[in-house]
Amino acid sequence: MTKLYANSDLSQGMDNGPLGCIIPAYAALLSEQGYTEHSAYQQLRFLNDMSQWLHQQRIQVVDLSGQTIHRYIQSRHQRFGPRRDEAAILRRLVQLLHAHCLLPVEATRIPDNPRQQIENDYDCYLSEERGLSVSTRVNYRLFIQRFLSFQYGDNSACLADLKAENVIRFIQNQAGRLSPKRAALMVTALRSFFRYLHYRGDITKDLAACVPTIPNWQFSTLPKFLQPGQVQQVLSQCDRSTAQGRRDYAILLLLARLGLRACEIVSMTLDDIHWQVGEISIQGKGNRSALLPLPPDVGQAVADYLEKDRPTCSTRSVFIRMKAPRRGFANSEAISTIVARTLKKAGIDSPHTGAHLFRHTFATEMLRGGATLAEIALLLRHSSINTTTLYAKVDLTALQTLAQPWPGGAK
């Protein structure tokens, strides 16, 4: 990245502006996090402009505040318009200034755009007032982001104008694309969000009451699973001569051989793998932890990825994004996206393409191999055996002993 400094349109702001002292560290951080040269150049241009603005306003780094940064953003928007990543650039800058003791930690808060502020305030409410887990908050926020985007697009969110028909139209648009379970989670998130808005006074009508119920009977359908041979067909689609292929292969093996949940792979850290004893610690739902054996082929796939492909970065997450910034996956959807993409490459047309498809397949294959429901419940780490009884519906051998003769069937 050093050759970026030689560029004439950046050098003046870097050398003369107040931010010149932190620019080299910022460029080094971009390199460490895997940003391309083009992306780094665009971010440095942003900081160059900010440095020149601070110089014109006679503001030193130590005097930076949330209000000052807000003034700069307004000025920049008038000249160039908004950037999608401006909040991320500014947060990265402020974190570096804090780390280098150039700015007091308590001095600066990066202002969010209005949409992000709504989401952040709601997330804070879920955490502090409701005490919900991180995974639940992530799922709720995803649906709230979709709703706000569907309703307002790129415009500012005018919550006071929301009506029941807006809510129903969004649910009708989304429900058909989701499994019954995800659709039920969506309406639960929306009810929670509208109660929060009503409680805060952002809306005058209780829109939570107009959110329809989506039926989701736990035992009304058969579990969706892959047929014998299809798991290997999916695994073979990973190009293990590439970094992404080796990473995706290791993830899919963990799903297929251990029946892990997507969220458990997202939260997996380097400290969870105990190589000497061949075990892996799993942080499951409800903050429950468990030790599982690490099969040799799974261990080898994970080791190959860690040795050859995992980039050097500060996070302890096992699996890292391929694109900058180099960090762990944000949520379970990233794992389900890998599954859906690989299923499509394998030519497997499944009504369900999420990561749970492998978990159902794992349980079904165990049942076919003679495992009891109690043994399956132990490996899947179900808190209740009632959850595991779902798989009794695919145990055709056992069900045959319960089937009554069909009248006239002997004829």
N, C-alpha and C positions, 0 to 999 in steps of 0.2 A: 504493500500500500504506500510505500514511501514515495513512489514516483508521482502520486497524486499531489504532493506538496509542490512539485515543480510547475504545476499548471498555473498559468498567469492569472486566471480569473478567481483563483482561490487564495493565492499567496498573500495579497494585501490584507484581507480580513483575518487570515490566520496569524500573520505576523503582528499586525497593529491593533487588532481588536482585543477586548477583554477575555475572549474565549481562546485566544491563541495558546495559552498555557496548557489547556486540557485537550486540544485537538489531537496531538500525537497519541495520547492514551485512548481517545475515542476511536481513532483509526485502528489501533492495535486490537481493541475490543471487537470491532467489526470483523477483523481478520480471524480472530479466535473463534467467533461465533459462526463463521462460515459464509459471510455475506460475499456476494460477487463484487468485482471491482466496480461495475456500473452502479449497483445499489449503494456501495460505499461512497462513490463519488457524489451521488445525488444527496445523500445524507450530509456529507461534508459541505456541499453547496448550501444546504439549509442552515447549518451552523455558521457558515461564513456570513450569510445574510444576517443572521441573528447577532453575530459579533459586531458587524458594522452598525447595525441599528443601536446596539447597546453603546457603542462608541459615540454615535451621534447624540444619544440621549445623556451621555456622560454618566453612565451607570456601570459600576464595577461589579465583578462577580460576587463579591461578598454582600452586595446590596440586592441580589436577586431575590424576588419573592413571587408568590403566586399571582399577585396583582400585576407585577411587572411583566411576567410571562404572558398573562392574559392580554395586556396592552400590546405586546409584540405580535401575538397571534392575530389580533384584530388588524394591526397594521399590515401584516403579511397577507392576510385574506383580501384586503383592499387592493393590494398590488398584484398578487399572483393567484388568489383563490386558495381554498383549503387543500391540504394533502391528507390522504388516508392514514399515513403513518406518522403524522406530526406529533401526536401524543406519545407514541412509543419512542420517538427520537428524543423528545424533551425529558421523558422519564429516565432514559438511558443517560442523558447528559447530567441530570441532577444527581443520579446515583453515583456517577463518576466524581462529580464535584464533592459529594459527601465523602466518598472513599479516600479522596486525596486531601481531605480536611481544608478544602477551599471554600466550603459553604457549610454553615451550621445545619445539622440535620433537621432541626425544628423550623428552619426558616422558610422552606419552599414546599409547596404542594402544587403539583401540575394540575391545572384546571381541565376537567373532562368536558367533552362536548355535551350538550343537553341530553342527548339520547343515552350516552354512557353514564351520565349522572343519575338518570332514572334507574338504570340497571344496577349501578353500584349501590345506591341507597336501598334498593329492594334487597340486594344480596346481603347488605349489612343488617337489615331487618331480620332476614331469615336466620342469620348467624347469631345475632345478639339477642333478639327477642324470642325467636322460635327455637333456637338451638339445633338447627338442622345440620346434618353432616355435609361435608364438602361435596361428595358425589351427588347428593340430592339437590344441593344448591346449583351445581353445574347443570344438571338436567333441567331444573326449573328455568334457569337463566337462558338456556338454549331456546326453549319455547317462547319465552318473553321476547327475546331478540327477534325471532321469526314473526311474532305477532306485530311488533312495532315496525319492522321492516315491511311487512305485508300491508299494514294500515297506512303508513306515512311515507314509505319509500325513502328518498334522501331528504325529505322535508323535515322540519322540526315537529316534534310530537306535541299536539294540542290535546291533552288528555281530557280536558273538560268537555270536548265535543264528542267523546265516544258514546256510541249508542248500541243497543242490544243487537241490531242487525249487523253492525260491524263485527261483533264477536261471533255471531252465528255463521256469517259468511266465511270468516277465517277458519272456523272448525270444519265446515263443510269442504273447504278447499284442501285441508290438511289430512283429515281423518282417513280418507281413502288411500293415502300413501303410507299409512302407518299400520303396524300390527295392532290388534285390539289392546294389547298391554301398553304399548307406547301411546296410543290414542287416549287411553284412560289416564296415563300419566300427564299428557298434555292438558286435558281438561282440569285435572287436579291443580296443575301449576297455574293455569289461568284463573281459577277460582281464588287461589291464594293471592295472586297478583292484584285482582280487582278488589278483594277485601282490604288489602294493604292500601290501595289508592283511595278507597272510600274512607278508611280509617284516618288517612293523612289529609283528607279534604280535597284531593285532586279531582275527584269525581263526586257528583251529588247523588247519583243513582247507584244502587247496589247491583252492579253488573254481574257479580258472582252468581246471583240467583238465576240469571238467564243462560248460564253455561249449561248445555245439555249433558245428560249422562250417557256415557258410551258403555254398553253392556260388555262385560269381560268375565264370563264365568270360567273359573280356574280349570275345571275338568270337562269343559264342554267340547274340546277339540283334542285331536291326537297331537302329541309332540312332533315337531318337524325335525327330520333327521336325514342325513345322507345315506344312500344305499351302499352295500358292501362294494369296495373298490373305488368309490367316488372320492374318499378321503385322499387316497394316494394319487388319484387323478388330479385333484386340486393341488396337492403338494408339488407335483411334478411341473406345475406351471411356473414355479419360482425359478428364475434364472440365477443359479447359484454361482455364476461367474461374475456377478455384479454385486456391489455393496447393498443396494436395495433388495435384491433377490435373496441374499443371505439373511438380511434382517427380517424380511417378511417370512422366509422359511422357518426361522427360529420361532417367530410369533405364532405361526400356524401350527407348528409342532406342539407348542405349549397348550394351545387350544385343543388339539386333537388327542394328544396322549394323556393330558392331565385334566381335561375338562374345565379349564380355568375360565373365569368370567373376564370380560374385556377390562373392567375396572381394576381387576387384580393384576393384569399385565401392565396397565398404565402406572400403577403405584409401585411396581416391583423395582427394588434398588439393588445395587451391586452387593450390598451387605446381606441381602436375603438369600444369596446362593452360597451354600456351604459345600465347597468342592471336595474337601477331604473325606467327608462322610456321604457324599452323594445325595444331599437333601436340599430342599428349597423351602423357604418360609413364605407363606401366603397370607397377605393381609386382606381378609374377606369382608363381607358385609357386616355392619354393626361393630366394626373395629375388632372382629374376632380374628385371631391368628391361628395358623395350623402349619404343621410340618408335613411335606409330601416327599416321597422318594423322587429323585431326578433320574429318569430313564437315560441309559447311555446315549441313545441317538439324539435325545433332546439336549442333554448336556453338551454333546459335541457340536450341535448346531449353534447353541448359545455361545460356546467358547470360540467358535470360528468367527462369529459376528464381533465379539468383544475384541478378539486379537487382531482382526484384519480391518474392521470397518467402523467401529464405534469411535467417533471423533473425541478428541480431548476437550473436555468442557467441565464447568464447575458443578453441574448437577450430578447426583448419584443415581438417577434413573438408569435402568438397564438399556432401554430402547430410546433412541434419539431421533428426532425429526431429520429428514434428509435435507430440508431447506433451512436457511437461516431464519431466526436465531437458533443455534444449536441447543436444544433443550428437550426435555421429555414431552410426550404427548399431552395435550391439554385435557382430553376427556376420552371416554370410551368410543365415541363416534369414529375416532381415527382408526381404532382396531377394526370396527365393523366395516369401515371403508376398504381396508386391506382385504378383508374376507370377500366383500361384494366384488371388488375388482378381480380377485383371483378366480372366484366362481365364474365370472363372465368369461375370462380367458379360457377356462376349462370347458366352456360350453354347457355348463350345468344350469338349467332353468329351474330355479327354486323360488317358491313364493316368499320365502324368508331368506334373507342374505346377510343377516347380522352374525356377530360372533357367537351368539347363543346356539346357533345351528350346530356348531361343533360340540358344544356341551351336551345337547340332546343326543347327538350321534354317539358320543362317548358312553353315555348312560345306556343307550339302546344296545350297543355292542357288548357291554358288560352283561346285560340281561340275557342276550343270546348265548353268551359264553357260560351261563350258569350261575352268575352272581345273584345274591339275594337283594331284595330292596334295602335291607338294613346295611349291607355292604356298599351299595351304591350311594345311599344317604351319607355314609361315612366319608367316602372319597369326594363326593360333591359338596360336602360340608353343609348339608341342609340342617337348619336349626329344628325342623319338625319333619317327622317321617311322613306326614300328610303331603308334603311337597313332593316327595319321591314317589308316592303312590300313583302319580300321573303316568309313570312308565309301565305300570301294570297293564295299561290299555294296549301296549304293543307286545306283550308277552303272549303270543298266540298259542304257544304250547300249553301254558297254564290255563288260558281261557278256554281251550278245547275241552278240558275236563269239567268245565262249568256249563258248557252249552247244552241246552235241552234238545232232544230229538225234534226235528221239524215234522209236523203232522203230515203223514203220507209220504215222508221222505224215503222210506224203505222201498216204496213202489218205484 
